Amino acid sequence: MPHTPPDSRRPALRTIAMPADMNLSGNVFGGWIMAQMDMAAGATAGAVARGSTSTVAVEAMSFIRPVKVGDEVTVYTEVLKIGTSSIRIAVEVWCRKRIETEAAKVTEGVFTFVAIDENGRPRPVPRD
């Protein structure tokens, strides 16, 4: 079901699903998609935290439709909340078939990161 990706979220990552990412059913591994989401959200969290972050939670993950080899996969992120040391980020994955012009949402979730210092301990997220 084609839709238009939301304007409120920014594209944080774009890639192409390749044969090495495929499971025995001919679809792309859900874990591969989740890894793309984590990378995109991590880049967003790192920019907000202005440094290292670590994923501490993934919530409300739901897969809407499969991704196939050759599909263009775009991951959108939106910062939902910035805490003292944590950052909650909404993540959506949209997919476009090679021969199509419309994209469709394939999954979504919420990722929480914690800003960490050089010793791997939580640190405050800069506010300025």
N, C-alpha and C positions, 0 to 999 in steps of 0.2 A: 504494500500500500504506500505509494509515493507521497512524500510530504516535503515541506521546505524546512531545513534546519533552523532552529530558533536564532533570532538576531541577538538575543541577550547573552548568548554564550559565544566564546571565541574559539576558532579552530586552533587546537594546541598540537595536533599531530595528524599527518596524512601519510598513508602507506598503501601498498598493494598486497593483497593476500596471495601467497605463493604456494606451490605444491608441497613444500616442506612443512607448511602450517596446517595441512589437511589431515583429518582423522580417517578411520576406515570406512565411514559412511559417506565420504566425499565432501564433507563440510569442514570448515576451518574449526580447529580446536577452540572450545570456549575459553580454555586457559590462555591461548594465544591472544584472544580478544581482550581478556582481562589484563594481560600483561601490557597491551597497548594502552589500555585505560589508565593503568598504574603509572606508566611512563609519562603520559600526557598530564595527568593530575599532579604527578611529582614535579614536572617542569613548572607548572603553574604555582604549586606550593613553594618551590625553591625561589621563584621570582618574588612571591609575596614575603617569604621569610628572609630573603636576601642571603641565602646560604643553604646549608644542608638540612634536609628533612627526612623523616622516616615514616612510611605507611604504618599506621597503628590500627586501622579498622576499615572494613568495607561493609557497607550495609545496603539493603534494598536492591540487590543485584537481580535483574530479570532479563532473560534472553527472549526477544520478540520473534526473530526469524533467523535462519541460518545465513552464514556468510560463505560464499563460494570462492574458489581459487580464481584470481584475476579481478576480483571486486576491488574497487577503490574504497578504502576505509578511512573515514575522517572522524577524529575524536574531538568533541567540543567540551570545554570546561567552563564552569562558573563558580566563583568563590561564594559560598553560602554564609560562612561565619568565620571570623577570626577571633580566637580566644587568646588567653595569655601566652600559651606556647603552641596551641593547636590551630589547624586550618581545616575546615570542612569544605569539600568541593563536590559539586554535582558534575557528573560525567555522562555524556551521551555519545553513542557511536552510531554514525550514519554510514550507509553503504550505497555505492552506485555501481551498477553493472557496467562493464566495459562499453557496451553498445547502447546504453541508455543515457538520458540527460537528467533524469530525476533521481533523487536519493531517497532512501527510506531508513527510518530509525530501526536499528537491530538490537540494541541493548542500552541499558542505563543503570546507574548506580551512584552511590554517594561514598566518597573516600575521605578518610580523616588522616591528616599528617600531623606530626609534631616536629617543630623546629629543634634541631640538635646542635650542640657545640662540637668542638674538635675531639672531645672525649666521649661523644655519643650520648650525652646527657641533655635533657630538655633545657631549652633556653627561651627567653621571651621573643615573641615576634615583634620586629620593629614597627612602631606606630606612626612614624613621620614620613 
